[in-house]
Amino acid sequence: MSKETKKNRKYTYDQRIIKALVEKYGLTTVYVRQCLSGNNLSITADKIKSDYKEIDKAFQAITTNLLKH
């Protein structure tokens, strides 16, 4: 009797970005994570998701640019 094991699929987010969003919106880290994971559906949650994506793209661009030189 073999049972399939489910992997715990936790999304990991960059803590620096979460801290920046907490400072920007004045919310708790738990609420920001809930917005990113899709548990909260509101206008603020949509703004937080889009801001997270923009900041993440900027971090990725900076790291790739630094690694090229």
Jmol script that loads the backbone (N, CA, C; Angstrom):
load data "model"
ATOM      1  N   MET A   1       0.834  -1.173   0.000  1.00  0.00           N
ATOM      2  CA  MET A   1       0.000   0.000   0.000  1.00  0.00           C
ATOM      3  C   MET A   1       0.881   1.239   0.000  1.00  0.00           C
ATOM      4  N   SER A   2       1.132   1.718  -1.160  1.00  0.00           N
ATOM      5  CA  SER A   2       1.945   2.926  -1.238  1.00  0.00           C
ATOM      6  C   SER A   2       1.029   4.131  -1.443  1.00  0.00           C
ATOM      7  N   LYS A   3       1.304   5.135  -0.709  1.00  0.00           N
ATOM      8  CA  LYS A   3       0.529   6.365  -0.820  1.00  0.00           C
ATOM      9  C   LYS A   3       1.384   7.411  -1.506  1.00  0.00           C
ATOM     10  N   GLU A   4       0.742   8.152  -2.351  1.00  0.00           N
ATOM     11  CA  GLU A   4       1.462   9.252  -2.973  1.00  0.00           C
ATOM     12  C   GLU A   4       1.650  10.353  -1.946  1.00  0.00           C
ATOM     13  N   THR A   5       2.801  10.954  -2.004  1.00  0.00           N
ATOM     14  CA  THR A   5       3.051  12.051  -1.078  1.00  0.00           C
ATOM     15  C   THR A   5       2.839  13.368  -1.802  1.00  0.00           C
ATOM     16  N   LYS A   6       2.168  14.251  -1.130  1.00  0.00           N
ATOM     17  CA  LYS A   6       1.971  15.576  -1.697  1.00  0.00           C
ATOM     18  C   LYS A   6       3.090  16.477  -1.215  1.00  0.00           C
ATOM     19  N   LYS A   7       3.633  17.196  -2.143  1.00  0.00           N
ATOM     20  CA  LYS A   7       4.656  18.151  -1.767  1.00  0.00           C
ATOM     21  C   LYS A   7       3.980  19.429  -1.306  1.00  0.00           C
ATOM     22  N   ASN A   8       4.541  19.996  -0.281  1.00  0.00           N
ATOM     23  CA  ASN A   8       4.028  21.259   0.209  1.00  0.00           C
ATOM     24  C   ASN A   8       4.552  22.356  -0.707  1.00  0.00           C
ATOM     25  N   ARG A   9       3.680  22.938  -1.464  1.00  0.00           N
ATOM     26  CA  ARG A   9       4.091  23.939  -2.436  1.00  0.00           C
ATOM     27  C   ARG A   9       3.929  25.330  -1.842  1.00  0.00           C
ATOM     28  N   LYS A  10       4.932  25.744  -1.150  1.00  0.00           N
ATOM     29  CA  LYS A  10       4.913  27.086  -0.583  1.00  0.00           C
ATOM     30  C   LYS A  10       5.584  28.022  -1.565  1.00  0.00           C
ATOM     31  N   TYR A  11       4.983  29.137  -1.750  1.00  0.00           N
ATOM     32  CA  TYR A  11       5.581  30.148  -2.599  1.00  0.00           C
ATOM     33  C   TYR A  11       6.538  30.961  -1.750  1.00  0.00           C
ATOM     34  N   THR A  12       7.711  31.148  -2.266  1.00  0.00           N
ATOM     35  CA  THR A  12       8.670  31.953  -1.540  1.00  0.00           C
ATOM     36  C   THR A  12       8.793  33.295  -2.238  1.00  0.00           C
ATOM     37  N   TYR A  13       8.741  34.305  -1.452  1.00  0.00           N
ATOM     38  CA  TYR A  13       8.824  35.659  -1.970  1.00  0.00           C
ATOM     39  C   TYR A  13      10.063  36.327  -1.403  1.00  0.00           C
ATOM     40  N   ASP A  14      10.588  37.270  -2.147  1.00  0.00           N
ATOM     41  CA  ASP A  14      11.770  38.003  -1.718  1.00  0.00           C
ATOM     42  C   ASP A  14      11.407  38.883  -0.528  1.00  0.00           C
ATOM     43  N   GLN A  15      12.091  38.659   0.574  1.00  0.00           N
ATOM     44  CA  GLN A  15      11.763  39.370   1.809  1.00  0.00           C
ATOM     45  C   GLN A  15      12.041  40.861   1.701  1.00  0.00           C
ATOM     46  N   ARG A  16      13.031  41.244   0.904  1.00  0.00           N
ATOM     47  CA  ARG A  16      13.318  42.674   0.727  1.00  0.00           C
ATOM     48  C   ARG A  16      12.152  43.377   0.061  1.00  0.00           C
ATOM     49  N   ILE A  17      11.555  42.717  -0.910  1.00  0.00           N
ATOM     50  CA  ILE A  17      10.424  43.318  -1.615  1.00  0.00           C
ATOM     51  C   ILE A  17       9.217  43.391  -0.691  1.00  0.00           C
ATOM     52  N   ILE A  18       8.994  42.352   0.090  1.00  0.00           N
ATOM     53  CA  ILE A  18       7.862  42.356   1.019  1.00  0.00           C
ATOM     54  C   ILE A  18       8.016  43.482   2.030  1.00  0.00           C
ATOM     55  N   LYS A  19       9.228  43.679   2.557  1.00  0.00           N
ATOM     56  CA  LYS A  19       9.454  44.770   3.508  1.00  0.00           C
ATOM     57  C   LYS A  19       9.195  46.128   2.867  1.00  0.00           C
ATOM     58  N   ALA A  20       9.611  46.278   1.610  1.00  0.00           N
ATOM     59  CA  ALA A  20       9.381  47.540   0.913  1.00  0.00           C
ATOM     60  C   ALA A  20       7.888  47.787   0.714  1.00  0.00           C
ATOM     61  N   LEU A  21       7.136  46.743   0.385  1.00  0.00           N
ATOM     62  CA  LEU A  21       5.695  46.893   0.199  1.00  0.00           C
ATOM     63  C   LEU A  21       4.990  47.181   1.519  1.00  0.00           C
ATOM     64  N   VAL A  22       5.474  46.597   2.605  1.00  0.00           N
ATOM     65  CA  VAL A  22       4.906  46.875   3.928  1.00  0.00           C
ATOM     66  C   VAL A  22       5.100  48.343   4.276  1.00  0.00           C
ATOM     67  N   GLU A  23       6.294  48.870   3.991  1.00  0.00           N
ATOM     68  CA  GLU A  23       6.557  50.279   4.271  1.00  0.00           C
ATOM     69  C   GLU A  23       5.730  51.189   3.371  1.00  0.00           C
ATOM     70  N   LYS A  24       5.571  50.800   2.114  1.00  0.00           N
ATOM     71  CA  LYS A  24       4.834  51.639   1.167  1.00  0.00           C
ATOM     72  C   LYS A  24       3.354  51.719   1.522  1.00  0.00           C
ATOM     73  N   TYR A  25       2.745  50.582   1.811  1.00  0.00           N
ATOM     74  CA  TYR A  25       1.304  50.544   2.039  1.00  0.00           C
ATOM     75  C   TYR A  25       0.919  50.621   3.509  1.00  0.00           C
ATOM     76  N   GLY A  26       1.865  50.439   4.416  1.00  0.00           N
ATOM     77  CA  GLY A  26       1.561  50.483   5.841  1.00  0.00           C
ATOM     78  C   GLY A  26       0.727  49.302   6.306  1.00  0.00           C
ATOM     79  N   LEU A  27       0.980  48.144   5.718  1.00  0.00           N
ATOM     80  CA  LEU A  27       0.237  46.930   6.053  1.00  0.00           C
ATOM     81  C   LEU A  27       1.158  45.940   6.754  1.00  0.00           C
ATOM     82  N   THR A  28       0.605  44.829   7.180  1.00  0.00           N
ATOM     83  CA  THR A  28       1.412  43.800   7.826  1.00  0.00           C
ATOM     84  C   THR A  28       2.021  42.879   6.771  1.00  0.00           C
ATOM     85  N   THR A  29       3.086  42.190   7.164  1.00  0.00           N
ATOM     86  CA  THR A  29       3.729  41.259   6.238  1.00  0.00           C
ATOM     87  C   THR A  29       2.808  40.090   5.907  1.00  0.00           C
ATOM     88  N   VAL A  30       2.003  39.688   6.862  1.00  0.00           N
ATOM     89  CA  VAL A  30       1.068  38.581   6.633  1.00  0.00           C
ATOM     90  C   VAL A  30       0.065  38.968   5.548  1.00  0.00           C
ATOM     91  N   TYR A  31      -0.462  40.181   5.630  1.00  0.00           N
ATOM     92  CA  TYR A  31      -1.442  40.630   4.643  1.00  0.00           C
ATOM     93  C   TYR A  31      -0.808  40.724   3.256  1.00  0.00           C
ATOM     94  N   VAL A  32       0.422  41.223   3.186  1.00  0.00           N
ATOM     95  CA  VAL A  32       1.100  41.333   1.892  1.00  0.00           C
ATOM     96  C   VAL A  32       1.306  39.948   1.288  1.00  0.00           C
ATOM     97  N   ARG A  33       1.722  38.978   2.100  1.00  0.00           N
ATOM     98  CA  ARG A  33       1.893  37.611   1.592  1.00  0.00           C
ATOM     99  C   ARG A  33       0.570  37.011   1.139  1.00  0.00           C
ATOM    100  N   GLN A  34      -0.496  37.291   1.876  1.00  0.00           N
ATOM    101  CA  GLN A  34      -1.808  36.785   1.479  1.00  0.00           C
ATOM    102  C   GLN A  34      -2.235  37.389   0.152  1.00  0.00           C
ATOM    103  N   CYS A  35      -1.941  38.645  -0.050  1.00  0.00           N
ATOM    104  CA  CYS A  35      -2.273  39.288  -1.320  1.00  0.00           C
ATOM    105  C   CYS A  35      -1.484  38.662  -2.463  1.00  0.00           C
ATOM    106  N   LEU A  36      -0.214  38.385  -2.226  1.00  0.00           N
ATOM    107  CA  LEU A  36       0.618  37.794  -3.269  1.00  0.00           C
ATOM    108  C   LEU A  36       0.198  36.369  -3.599  1.00  0.00           C
ATOM    109  N   SER A  37      -0.264  35.633  -2.600  1.00  0.00           N
ATOM    110  CA  SER A  37      -0.664  34.246  -2.842  1.00  0.00           C
ATOM    111  C   SER A  37      -2.066  34.137  -3.425  1.00  0.00           C
ATOM    112  N   GLY A  38      -2.833  35.222  -3.384  1.00  0.00           N
ATOM    113  CA  GLY A  38      -4.165  35.214  -3.968  1.00  0.00           C
ATOM    114  C   GLY A  38      -5.275  34.969  -2.974  1.00  0.00           C
ATOM    115  N   ASN A  39      -4.964  34.971  -1.679  1.00  0.00           N
ATOM    116  CA  ASN A  39      -6.003  34.752  -0.675  1.00  0.00           C
ATOM    117  C   ASN A  39      -6.888  35.971  -0.477  1.00  0.00           C
ATOM    118  N   ASN A  40      -6.354  37.154  -0.706  1.00  0.00           N
ATOM    119  CA  ASN A  40      -7.140  38.381  -0.585  1.00  0.00           C
ATOM    120  C   ASN A  40      -7.384  38.954  -1.966  1.00  0.00           C
ATOM    121  N   LEU A  41      -8.618  39.248  -2.239  1.00  0.00           N
ATOM    122  CA  LEU A  41      -8.984  39.801  -3.533  1.00  0.00           C
ATOM    123  C   LEU A  41      -9.543  41.197  -3.319  1.00  0.00           C
ATOM    124  N   SER A  42      -8.725  42.182  -3.599  1.00  0.00           N
ATOM    125  CA  SER A  42      -9.158  43.569  -3.468  1.00  0.00           C
ATOM    126  C   SER A  42      -8.333  44.414  -4.422  1.00  0.00           C
ATOM    127  N   ILE A  43      -8.666  45.679  -4.489  1.00  0.00           N
ATOM    128  CA  ILE A  43      -7.909  46.588  -5.345  1.00  0.00           C
ATOM    129  C   ILE A  43      -6.490  46.736  -4.813  1.00  0.00           C
ATOM    130  N   THR A  44      -6.369  46.825  -3.494  1.00  0.00           N
ATOM    131  CA  THR A  44      -5.041  46.934  -2.887  1.00  0.00           C
ATOM    132  C   THR A  44      -4.214  45.686  -3.173  1.00  0.00           C
ATOM    133  N   ALA A  45      -4.836  44.533  -3.135  1.00  0.00           N
ATOM    134  CA  ALA A  45      -4.120  43.287  -3.428  1.00  0.00           C
ATOM    135  C   ALA A  45      -3.595  43.292  -4.861  1.00  0.00           C
ATOM    136  N   ASP A  46      -4.393  43.795  -5.791  1.00  0.00           N
ATOM    137  CA  ASP A  46      -3.948  43.886  -7.177  1.00  0.00           C
ATOM    138  C   ASP A  46      -2.767  44.841  -7.316  1.00  0.00           C
ATOM    139  N   LYS A  47      -2.819  45.959  -6.594  1.00  0.00           N
ATOM    140  CA  LYS A  47      -1.713  46.920  -6.636  1.00  0.00           C
ATOM    141  C   LYS A  47      -0.449  46.309  -6.050  1.00  0.00           C
ATOM    142  N   ILE A  48      -0.604  45.566  -4.964  1.00  0.00           N
ATOM    143  CA  ILE A  48       0.551  44.930  -4.324  1.00  0.00           C
ATOM    144  C   ILE A  48       1.177  43.907  -5.267  1.00  0.00           C
ATOM    145  N   LYS A  49       0.344  43.123  -5.947  1.00  0.00           N
ATOM    146  CA  LYS A  49       0.866  42.128  -6.897  1.00  0.00           C
ATOM    147  C   LYS A  49       1.636  42.795  -8.030  1.00  0.00           C
ATOM    148  N   SER A  50       1.067  43.861  -8.592  1.00  0.00           N
ATOM    149  CA  SER A  50       1.740  44.527  -9.707  1.00  0.00           C
ATOM    150  C   SER A  50       3.027  45.204  -9.251  1.00  0.00           C
ATOM    151  N   ASP A  51       3.014  45.817  -8.057  1.00  0.00           N
ATOM    152  CA  ASP A  51       4.235  46.428  -7.534  1.00  0.00           C
ATOM    153  C   ASP A  51       5.305  45.375  -7.279  1.00  0.00           C
ATOM    154  N   TYR A  52       4.908  44.227  -6.749  1.00  0.00           N
ATOM    155  CA  TYR A  52       5.866  43.151  -6.492  1.00  0.00           C
ATOM    156  C   TYR A  52       6.516  42.704  -7.802  1.00  0.00           C
ATOM    157  N   LYS A  53       5.711  42.537  -8.841  1.00  0.00           N
ATOM    158  CA  LYS A  53       6.254  42.098 -10.128  1.00  0.00           C
ATOM    159  C   LYS A  53       7.232  43.121 -10.693  1.00  0.00           C
ATOM    160  N   GLU A  54       6.893  44.416 -10.580  1.00  0.00           N
ATOM    161  CA  GLU A  54       7.773  45.465 -11.088  1.00  0.00           C
ATOM    162  C   GLU A  54       9.103  45.484 -10.338  1.00  0.00           C
ATOM    163  N   ILE A  55       9.039  45.405  -9.015  1.00  0.00           N
ATOM    164  CA  ILE A  55      10.261  45.440  -8.213  1.00  0.00           C
ATOM    165  C   ILE A  55      11.098  44.189  -8.469  1.00  0.00           C
ATOM    166  N   ASP A  56      10.445  43.046  -8.619  1.00  0.00           N
ATOM    167  CA  ASP A  56      11.165  41.804  -8.885  1.00  0.00           C
ATOM    168  C   ASP A  56      11.878  41.873 -10.232  1.00  0.00           C
ATOM    169  N   LYS A  57      11.220  42.419 -11.244  1.00  0.00           N
ATOM    170  CA  LYS A  57      11.857  42.574 -12.550  1.00  0.00           C
ATOM    171  C   LYS A  57      13.065  43.496 -12.455  1.00  0.00           C
ATOM    172  N   ALA A  58      12.934  44.564 -11.664  1.00  0.00           N
ATOM    173  CA  ALA A  58      14.050  45.495 -11.502  1.00  0.00           C
ATOM    174  C   ALA A  58      15.228  44.810 -10.818  1.00  0.00           C
ATOM    175  N   PHE A  59      14.968  44.019  -9.779  1.00  0.00           N
ATOM    176  CA  PHE A  59      16.038  43.279  -9.110  1.00  0.00           C
ATOM    177  C   PHE A  59      16.705  42.298 -10.071  1.00  0.00           C
ATOM    178  N   GLN A  60      15.914  41.611 -10.870  1.00  0.00           N
ATOM    179  CA  GLN A  60      16.475  40.655 -11.827  1.00  0.00           C
ATOM    180  C   GLN A  60      17.349  41.367 -12.856  1.00  0.00           C
ATOM    181  N   ALA A  61      16.900  42.529 -13.323  1.00  0.00           N
ATOM    182  CA  ALA A  61      17.678  43.287 -14.300  1.00  0.00           C
ATOM    183  C   ALA A  61      18.993  43.762 -13.699  1.00  0.00           C
ATOM    184  N   ILE A  62      18.955  44.201 -12.459  1.00  0.00           N
ATOM    185  CA  ILE A  62      20.174  44.670 -11.795  1.00  0.00           C
ATOM    186  C   ILE A  62      21.163  43.522 -11.622  1.00  0.00           C
ATOM    187  N   THR A  63      20.678  42.372 -11.186  1.00  0.00           N
ATOM    188  CA  THR A  63      21.592  41.246 -10.956  1.00  0.00           C
ATOM    189  C   THR A  63      22.192  40.728 -12.261  1.00  0.00           C
ATOM    190  N   THR A  64      21.402  40.655 -13.310  1.00  0.00           N
ATOM    191  CA  THR A  64      21.957  40.195 -14.588  1.00  0.00           C
ATOM    192  C   THR A  64      22.943  41.210 -15.139  1.00  0.00           C
ATOM    193  N   ASN A  65      22.664  42.497 -14.933  1.00  0.00           N
ATOM    194  CA  ASN A  65      23.571  43.536 -15.407  1.00  0.00           C
ATOM    195  C   ASN A  65      24.897  43.478 -14.655  1.00  0.00           C
ATOM    196  N   LEU A  66      24.844  43.253 -13.353  1.00  0.00           N
ATOM    197  CA  LEU A  66      26.072  43.170 -12.567  1.00  0.00           C
ATOM    198  C   LEU A  66      26.877  41.921 -12.897  1.00  0.00           C
ATOM    199  N   LEU A  67      26.205  40.833 -13.217  1.00  0.00           N
ATOM    200  CA  LEU A  67      26.912  39.600 -13.537  1.00  0.00           C
ATOM    201  C   LEU A  67      27.585  39.658 -14.906  1.00  0.00           C
ATOM    202  N   LYS A  68      27.097  40.509 -15.792  1.00  0.00           N
ATOM    203  CA  LYS A  68      27.694  40.637 -17.117  1.00  0.00           C
ATOM    204  C   LYS A  68      29.041  41.340 -17.051  1.00  0.00           C
ATOM    205  N   HIS A  69      29.212  42.232 -16.101  1.00  0.00           N
ATOM    206  CA  HIS A  69      30.446  43.026 -16.033  1.00  0.00           C
ATOM    207  C   HIS A  69      31.429  42.427 -15.128  1.00  0.00           C
TER     208      HIS A  69
END
end "model"
wireframe off; spacefill off
backbone 0.3
color backbone group
